[in-house]
């Protein structure tokens, strides 16, 4: 009787059918043919069906929804969107292998480093990394945001071939990109994303690398991987174009900072209730190719505007961790009014990591004693009034408003 009624269901859920049949037979063996066992057997299919339905819902809740493809399967499998996860998996395996080679890295990361969540309202995270302050390559001095390439200085053409994790040159529509280990890593899997190395791009964002990084982050299924960029004057160490790829599983300040809409329905600013300033451009999971191109163009225009106005800046790219936003990617832009020429390797510097809420520190005393007030004061000092001008300019870019005050000629 039950097999007739649930025939369609059992065709789809064959495992449930086998489970039902096994349990049903156990009630029909000699010695169990009584009124009680018949009642249980009558209810058994409903229990199994209900359990299967609940398990199915649980799986659906934890599975990240897949983005609808807008291209053929063949093209998808040959472009970055279809290959990014494969690249990431290979990067992780190779990075672990290279990290074990004596002398290749400047130092070995500790498996369980000392860390601390700074007491306060915003949850800044600190981690001890004493070796980085004394064993890393000395940072270069980059005088301005429009520097020239200096081949005699260190650049990524000069790295040991063993430091190159992989060269991505088979992703249709994307530039050639070398994935190179950061010899002085901040986190596990810390990798440098270096586009078109032989073309000697200076440390100034290009549209191609911006699109590459955003597409990569939209196409991987790992919310613990983050990307960042430091411009000249904003803690960049090498004047050769590169982004950073890092493993940051911690919930950071930036992950839960409140946002206020600024323009276009997808450009936000950190809320006035937040203690720091930044712009956030959201790439929604269901954005089509045209929408992605438009947002990348606008982000690139903002970056060029900041360079033209000699405004140092940092980027932080992350998958959205807010509830109900899984699949979205956020690009945070931090503008700065203070130009940092030299890094103090023994002090608390402010780059994209620190602005996002991840603060590596060189000694245990600072780790234990750094306060939220000190962190916020340091960040506000370097950002100054620059974010206000960026809010205005980004609104102008997105909505086509009248000329920004920064673009108007100075008249006396």
N, C-alpha and C positions, 0 to 999 in steps of 0.2 A: 504493500500500500504506500509506504513512505517513498520507496524508490520511484514509483510512478509520479508522486506529487512533486518530488524534488529532483526529477531527472535532469532538467535544464541546469539546475544549480550544480549538480554533481559532475556534469560534463565539463564545466569550467574549473571547478575546484576538485580535482581528482584526489588530492591528498586528503581532503576532508571526507571524501567518499570512502577511502580505505580505512580511515579512522572510525567512521560511523559503522562500517561493516564489521570491523573487529570487535567493537564494543557491543554491537547488536547481537552478534553470535554468542558472546559470553553470557548473555541472558537466556539463551535458548538451549544451553547444554543441559543434560539430565540433572535433575535435582533443583533447577531454578525456574521451572515452569509453574509459577504460582501467580496469584493476583498481584502481589507487590511488584514482582519483576516485570510484569506486563505493563504496569503503570509507569515504572521507570523507563522501560523501553519506549513507551509512547512519548515521553517527554525528551528522551535522549536526542533525537534529531534536532529539536529546537535549541537545546543547549549547545550542541556542536555548531549549528548555524550561527547562533549568537556569538560564540567564541571566535569563529572564523571572521565574522564581521568586525568584531572589536580589534582583532589582530590586524586586519586590513587597514582600519582607520589609524591605528598606532603607526604603522609603516608610512602611511600617507602624511602624517603629521611631522615625522622626523626627516622625510626625504625632501631635499631642496627641490622646488619646482624647476623644471627644465625650461629654458628659454626657447620659444618657437623659432625654428630656423627659417630664414628668408632666402636661402640659397639651396642649390642642389646638393645632394649627399656627397658627390665627388668633389665639388668645390669646397664644401665644408671640411672635409677630411684633409684637404691640402692647405687650408689657410690657418692662420693663428688661432682663430676661434675654435677650430676642431682639434688643434694639436697642443694647445697651451698646457692642458693637464698632463699630457705625456712628457712635455718638456720639464714641467715642475717635478714630476716623479723622478726623472733622470737626474735633475739637478740635485735633489736631496740625496740620492744614492751616491752620486759622484762626490758631493761635498763631504759626506761622511768618510768616504775612502781617503780623500785628500787630507782631511783633518788629522788622520792617523799617521801621516808621513812626517817623520821628524824633520824639523827645520823649514818646512814649506810655509807654514803660518808663523807669524811673529811670536805667537804664544798659543797655548791650548786653552780653550774655554773650559771653565769648571762645569761639571755636570749638574751640580746643585749649588749655584752661587748664592752668597748671602744677599738677601733682598728685604725690602720693607715697603709697606704701604703707608705713605705719610698721613698721619692723623689729620682730619679736616673734612671739609664738605665735598671735596672734588676728587679724592682718591688718586693722587699722583703716586706713581710706582717708581721705586728706586732699586737699582741693582749694582752690586759691587763688581767693578772691572778694573782692578789695580794695574794690570799689565798694559792696558791700552794707553795709559797716560805716559808710560816710560819706554815702551817697546815699539810703538807705531812709527811709521815713516813721518818725518817732520812735515807738517802741512806747508803748502806753498802760499806765498803772498800774492793775491790777485787784486790788482789795484782798483778795478772798476767793473761794471756790469757789461762792458763791451771790450773785453780783453783780446789781445792777439795771441795766436798760438805760438808757443816757444818750444821748438823741437829739442833744444838742449836740456830743457827741464824734464823731470820725470813725466811720462805719459804712458798710456796703455799699449803703445807699440813696443814698449821696452819690457813688458812683463815676461817672466819665464813661461814657456809654452805649457808647462805642467799646471800653471795657475788658471789656464782657460778650461773651464768646466765643459763648455760646449759652444759651438758656433751655430746659431739659428740662421740658416740660409735657404731653408726649404719651405718657408711659410709664405704661401702665395699672397702677394699684395703688401708684404711687410718688408722693412729694410733688413739688411744683414745685421745681426746683433750677436756680440760675444758676451757670454756669461762668464765672468771672471771672479774668482774668490776674492773677498776682502781679506788681505793678509792680517789685518788687525780687526777681527770681527767683534761686533757688539752683541750679536745673538747667533744662535745656531742657524745654519744655512745662509749666513750673511753673504750676499752675492752682489757684484756690481753689474749693472745692465749697461753695456757700452755699445751704442749703435755706430755702424760704419766707422770703425776705429781708424782705418787707413786714411779717411778723409779729414782727420784731425779737427773735428768740431770742437770749439771751445765750450766751456761749461755754461752754455746758454741753451735753453730749451728750444728744440725744433718741433715742428708739428708732427713729423713722423714718429719721433720717439714718444711724444705725448700720446698719440693714438695707439702705439704699440703697447705702452704700459697699461693704459686703460682697458684695451681689448684683452690683454693678458689677465688682468684682475677680474674682468667680467666673465672669463671663460674657465677659470679654475674653481674647483670645489674645495676650498680650504680657507676658511675665514681667519685662520691664524697667520697667514702670510700677508705682509704689508709692504708698501713701497714708499720711498721718500726721495726728495730732491732738495739739495742745498745750493742756492745760487752763489756766485761770488759775493762776498760781503755778508753772507748768511751761513757761514761755516763750511763752505766748499773747500776741500783740501787739495784737489787736483784740477788744473785747468784743461780738462779733457772730458768731453760730455759723458756723463754717467748718472744713472739713477741707482738707488739701493733697493734690494729685495731682502727682507728680513722675516724671521719667525718670531712673532710676538703674540703668544696665546693669551696673555693677560688682558683683562678688560681695562682699557685705558680711559683717562679723563675725556678724551675726544669722542669715545664711543657713546658716552652718555650725556655729553654737554647739550643743553637745550638749544634748539634752532628756531629762528624766525625767518619767514619767507621774505626774500628781498626782491626777486624779479622772475618773471617767466614761469612761475610755478615749479621750478626746479633749482633755482639759485637761492641759497639761504645764507644767512650770517649767523654767527654765534649769538644767541639771545643776549639782550641787555642784562639779563639775570646772570649770565656766565661771567667769570672773572677775566677772561681773555677775549681777543678779537680774531676773527677769521671769516673767510668766505667758504661756503660749501656748495659745490656743484654736484647734483645727484644724477647719476646715470641709472635710470630705472631698468629693471630686468626686462620689461617688455618694450623698451625703446627700439624702434626700427633703425635701419642703417642711416637713413636721412637724419633722424633725430640725433644719433650719436655723432655724425659728422658735424652737424650744426653746433653741438655742445663743445666738441673738441676745438672747432674753429674759434668759438667765443673764448674759450679758456686760453688758447694760444694768443689771441689778440690781447687779452689781459696781461699775459706774460711779457709780450713785446712792449706794451705800454709801460709796465713797471721797469723794464730795462731802459727804455728811452728816458724815463724820469729818474734813473739811477736809484731805484728803490729795491733793495735786496729783498729776497723772498724765499720761502720754503713751501714745498708741497708734501702732503701726506695722503696716500691713496689706500683706501681700505674697503673691504666689503662691509656693508651696513649691518651692524649687530643689534640694531633696535628691533623690538618685538614687532612682527608683522612686516618687516622690511627685508627679509632674506632674499638675496638675489640682486639687490641694488648695490651699486658701488658709489662711494663718496670720495670726492677729491677736495681736500681742504687746502686753501691758499692762505698763507700767513705773510702779510706784508710787514716790512720793518723800516723804521726811520733811522735806525742806527747802523752804520756800516762797520762791520767787524773785519779789520784787516788781518790781524794775527790772532791765533787761538792761544789761550793760556791752557796748556795741557794739564795743569794741576788744579784748575778751577772749574766751576760749574758753567759750562758753555750752553748756548741755546741754539740748537739746530732743529730739524724736523722731528727728531725723536722726543726732545724735551717739550716742544710745543704740543705734541700729541699726548704727553703725559708719561712718557717712558724716559727715566733719567738715569743713565749710567754714571757712576761716581767712582773716583780713584782710591778712596780710602775709607775704612770702616767708621772713623769718627764722623765724617761728613754724612755717611749713610745713616747713622743713628741720630744725628742732631739736626739735619736739614728740616726746616719747617715749611708748611704750606705757604705761609706769608712770605718767606724768603723766595720761594719758587715764583710766586705770582709777581712779586716786586721785580725780579730779574726779567721775567717775560715782558712785563709792561714797559720796562725800561728800554728794551730793544725794539719793541713794536711801536711805541710812541703813538703819534697821531696818524701814521701812515694808513691804517685800515680804513679810516673814514673816507679818505680820498679813493681808496679801492672800491668801497661800497658804491660810491657815486659813479665811478668809471664803469663798473660791471653793470650797473643798471642802465647806463648809457649804451653799452655794447649790446645788451639783450633786448632792450625796449626801443632803442634808437631815439633816445631823448635828445634834447638840445645839447650842444657842446658842453663837456665838463669844464669846470673852472680851470682845471689843470691844463686844458688844451687851448684856452684862450690866450691871445698875445697879451703880454704885460704892457699896460699903458700908464703913463704918469701924467 
